[in-house]
Amino acid sequence: MLTKRKKENALKEVRRHDSDTGSPEAQVALLTKQIDELSKHLKKNRKDFHSRRGLLQMVADRRKHLRYLERKDAKAHRALVKKFGLKA
């Protein structure tokens, strides 16, 4: 789980306006932060298969948001992929 402070830090640079949490950029930022946290957890707890399933669902969800963003705004997609160091 992400704390409120971690969510704010993740959203600070990518959101479109002050209360933005639903734009594709914001969703990708939050999912990326959650994926990083869960990856750390799974390195310590290798047999936590329920969390691993959740991780795979988050990765798929982030991929869908990135595909949507690429269709709608290719420039924003490139900037987001570069910022987070994701593979396009």
Buried (B, 14 or more C-beta within 10 A) or exposed (E): EBEEEBBEEBBEEBBEEEEEEEBBBBBBBBBBBBBEBBEEEBEEEEEBEEEBEBBEEBBEBBEBBBEBBBEEBEEBBEBBBEBBEBEE
